[in-house]
Amino acid sequence: MTGSLQEKNGRYYMVLELGDRKQKWVSTKLKVQGNKRRAEKMLSDTIKEYEEKLAAMPNGDISMSDLVKEWLKVKKREVRANTYTSYEETATIHVIPYFEGYMASQITAAIIKQYYNTKAKDGLKPESLARHRTILRGALDYAVETLDIISVNPADRAKLPKNNKKRIPAYDTAEQLKKLFQAVEGESIEAPVKLSATYGLRRSETLGLRWSAVDWQRKTITISHTVVRYGTETIYDDTVKETASFRTMPLTKDMEVFLRRLQAHQKQIKKLCGKDYHNSDYICVWDDGRPLEPDYLTSRFGRFLKGKGLPHIRFHDLRHSSASLLVNNGYTLEEVMKWLGHASIRSTERYAHLQASSKNEMAQKVNEMLSQAV
């Protein structure tokens, strides 16, 4: 196997040549400046690791449990620590034990479907099973694209069980979101709620927004920094979940007005607080300048909805609301995928359960639908 280093968005990527003109891009997560030797060492180690795996496979096959474990090792280098932890726990508790004794080449769509049904009978909800599907799809994609031991991914043809329970009311229309925006005015979570619902941001992206990411002249806001909770630690990071998540969004007219008003308010409070003000560049902060914590945002959002007598949803469902709003107004899944910062159309399909053109046009449409609500 051969490979090379490529630069993308200021970071090194390993490009692995898998044969038959297949390539696999793997992020080193290393910035280009000052890290060339480390990146070269990582590339060399990765090529050696792949070659050892291929040599160790009996008859060109691998057990399903070992396949999942190998996929986890790869994902550990590619995803955030909290995302990897959730994958590892799900795989260790559920996926690996269930598929013990199966070889990768033996897995069929029917076997995977039976797995989903079994877990559903055990009480797991469809939204939880979505993570199981991510692991199975990912591991079997790895078997197809990297190990080249199966030709197609059977997980692509195995659907999750339908959720027969009554769907929790979501904010899928402009009218519902306008009502939510009006209710949240003056609350500590007003900014993250409006930003997330308008742009379909993840919680980590919303809390990671900084004033320096706002370009008032070009009227854009860039998603390039995140705030996540990992165990007992809050991590402030100049990375996003995946490469596609790094994106620049147009400021809607109403959002520009809201952000200018918010920035003026924060500057006024800073003068009043003086040296007691916590200086930071973050947009979503307390009045004393302290950035809002991820766990606080989640819990406060739930209490806010209950206190206002509004239908309960998770904070993350505001991302779903943004996607559904766009799909219901004629934008394609591919356009919405770019708006949300998804790397794959598969992820977008989860949000756009109802029946997106440049981003500027999309921003204008969002502004029209939510006008005067921000």
N, C-alpha and C positions, 0 to 999 in steps of 0.2 A: 504494500500500500504506500502511496505517496501523498504529499500534502504541501500546502504553502500557506503563507501568512498574507492576509489582505487587510487594508485599513478601511473602516467604515464608521462614520459618525465619531471620529477621533479615537476609536478603539481598535485593537487587533482582533481579527477573526481567523480561525483555522479553517482552511478549505481542504477537506479530505477527498481524495480521488478514490471512488469506490469501484471503478470499473464500469464498462459499458456506458461511458460518458456521464456517469452519475457522480454528483458532488454533494457533500454535506458541509454546511457552514456551521461552525461551532464558535460561540463567543468565548474569548479568553477573559473577558471583563477587565482587561488591562488597557489603560490609556496608552496611546501611541508614544507619547513623550517619555523617554527614559526607561521604557520597558521592553525594548527589542530583544535583549538576551533572555529575559524571563519568558517572553512569548515564544521564542524559538525553542527553549527547553520544554515548554508545555506542549508544543507541536510534536517534538520528538517523542516525548513520553506518551502522548495520545496515540500516535501511529503505532508505537510498540505495543501499547495496551490492546489496540484493535487486532493487531497481528497475532498476539497471544491468544485472544479469545477465539479467533477463527481457527487457529491450529488446535485448540483444545476441544472443539466441537466434534462429537462422534458422528460420523456419517453425514456431516453437514447439517446436523440438527442440534437442538438445545432444549433442555427441559423448560417448561413454562415458568416454573418458579425461578430458575436461574436467569431466564430472559428478563423477568420483571426486575430482578436484583441488578442486572447489568444496566437496564434502562434507568433505574434509580441513580446509579453512579454517574451516568451521563447528565441526567437532569440536575444533579447536585451542583454541577458546574454552570448550568444554564439559567436556573431560576433563583428567586430570592429564598432566603433561609426559611421564612415562615411557610412559603409555598411548598418547599421541599419537605418540611416536617409533616405537613398534612398528607402529602403523597406517601411518605414513608410509613406513617401510622396506618393509613388505609390499606396499603399493600401488605404490611406485616400482619394486621389483624384479620383482614378479609381475603384479599386476592390470592396471596401466596399459599395459604393453607388450603383454599378451595381447589386450586389447580395443581396441587401436589400430585405427581404421578403422570401428568400429561406432558407430552412433548409438544413443542411449538407447532410442528407440522400437523399435529392431530386436532388442533383447535378449529372448530367450525362456528359459524354464526349461531347455529342451534345450541351449541354448548354454552356460548356466551349469553344467549337469551335465557337459557335455563338458570345460569348464574344470577342474572338480574332478577328473575322471578323468585328465586330462592331467597335472595337478600330482601326483596320487597315483602315477602311473607314473614320474614324475620322482623319487619317493622321499619326498615330503612325507607326514607322518603325519596321521591324522584330527584329532588335537588341534591341529596346526598349521593345517590347513585351516579350522578353526573361526574363526580370525581372518580368513581370506580371506572366509568367509561373512558375518562381521560387516560387513566393508567393503562387499561387494556389496549386502547387504540395506540397509545404512545409506544408501548412495549412491542406490539405487533408491527407497527410502522418501522420500528428499529430492526425487527427481523426481516422486513421486506427491503428496506432501503440501505441498511448498513451491513447486516449479516448475510443478506441475499439467500436466505434459507427457505422462504416461502414467497410465492409470486404475488399474492393479493392479501389484503388485510381483512380477515373475516369479521372483525369488530365493526367495520363500516356498514355491514348489513344487519347488525343486531340492534334493534331498537329497544329503548328503555320502556318499562311498563308504563301505561297511561296512569295519570293521577286522576282517580275517580272522585276524589274529594272536591268539595266546592272550592273554586278558586278564590284565593284571598283578593279582595278588591285592590286594584292597583291604580296608579295615577297615569292612565294611558291616553287621556284627552287633554286638550289645551285648557278646557274649562276646569277640570280637576286640578291641574297644576296651578292655574291662576288662583284658585281657592286656597291651595296649600301655600303659595307664595304670600298671599295676603295675611294668612294666619301666622306665618313665621316672622313677620316684620317685627323688628325690635328684639328678637330672641338672640341668644348667644350663638345659635347655630344657623342664623339667617344666611350668612355668606356661603357656608358649605352646602346648604340645601339648594340654594338658587344656582350655584355654580355646577353642582353635580347633575341636577335635573336639566339644566340648559345644555351642557356639553357632554352628558353621559359619562362623567368621570368616575373612576374608582375612588374609594375613600382615601386611599394612600395618595392618589394624584391630587385630589381636592385639597387635602391638608398640606401637601407639598408645594402648592402654588405660592410663588413669591412675587412681590411687586416688581422685581427686576425682570421677571418673565413677561411683563406687560409692556408692549411697545405702543405708546399712545399715538405716535405719528403714523405707524403702519396699521394701527388698530388691530393688533393681534395679541394673543396670549399663548405662550409656549409651555407644553407639559414636558418637563425634563427632570423633575426632582420629586421624590416621594417621601412620605413619613409613614412608617409601619410600626406595628407593635410586635415584638418577637420575645415571647416569654415575659420577663419583667422589665425589658428594656425597650425604649422607643428609639428607632433608628432613623436618622435623617440622612438621606442618600441621594447622590447625584446620578441615580440610575432609575429606570422605569422597568415595569414587569417584563417587557419584551421589546425588541427593536421597533416593532410597529407602533408601540405605545408612545414613542417619542414623536410628538406631533405639534404643529403650530395651528391654532384655531383662530378664526376671525372673531373679533369682538362684535357681538350684536350691539345695536344702538342702545337698547335698554340696559344691557350688561355694562356698557361703557359708562352710562350715567350712574348706575348703581356703584360701580367700583370707584369712580371719581368721588362720589359722595362718601363712600366708606373710607377712602384714603384721607380725605379732608377731616373726617371725624377722628380717625386715629391720630393724625397730626395734632389736632386740638387736645385730645386726651393726653398725648405725650407731653405737651407743654404744661398741662395741669399737674401731671404726676412728677415731672422733673426727673431727678436721679432715681426715683423708685420705678420708673418705667423700664420694662424689659425690652431692650432694643433687638429687633429681629426683622428680617425682610419678609416674613410670612404674612399672607393676606388674612387667613383665618386665625384670629387671635382673640384673647380676652381683652378687656379694656385696659389692662395694665401691660399689654404687649406679649404676654406669654402665649405661645402657640397652643391651639386646641389639641388635646390628646385623642388618638384614634378610639380608644375604649369609651371615653367620655362622649364623643360624637355619637357613637352607636347607641349607648344607653339613653342619652338625653333625647335623641330623636324619637325613640319609642315612648318615653314619658311625655314628650311634647304632643305627639299624636293622640295619646290617651287623654291628656288634659284638655285638648281641643275637641274631643269627640270625633276625631277623624279616623277613617279606616286605617288599620295597622298594616304597615309594610316594613321591611328592613331598609336601612339606609341604602344598601347596595341596590335595592329595587328601583331607586331613582335613575340609575343607569339603564335599567330595563325600560323605564318610562320614556326616557329620551329616545331610545331605539324604536319603541312602538309608535311614538308620535311621528317619527320620520317615515317609518314604513307605511303607516296609515295615510300618509300624505303623498305617497307615490314614489318615494326614493327606494332604490334597489338595495338588496342585502349587501352587495359589494360596496356601495357608497356608504351605507351605514357602518360597515366593517371599518372603513378608513376613518370615519367620524369617531368611532369608539376606540380606535387604536388596537383592533384585534389583528393577530397575525394570520388567522385562518377564518374562513367563512363559517366553519363549524361552530365556532364560539358565538358568532353573531346570530345564528339560527336559534340559539337558546333564548335570546332576548326578544327577537321579532316573531312572536308566536301569532301575531295578527297579520290579516292581509293589509340614491341620496346624491351631469351636473356636478359642479364644483363645490368646495366647502363654502365659498363666499355665498353662493346661491342658497345653500343649506342654512347658513347663518341668517340670511335675510328671511327665509321661510320660518325659522324658529322664532325670530324676532316678531314676525307678523302674528304668529300663533300665540305668543306669550306677551304681546305688547302691553305695557303698563302694569305688568305683573311683577317685574323685577324691581 
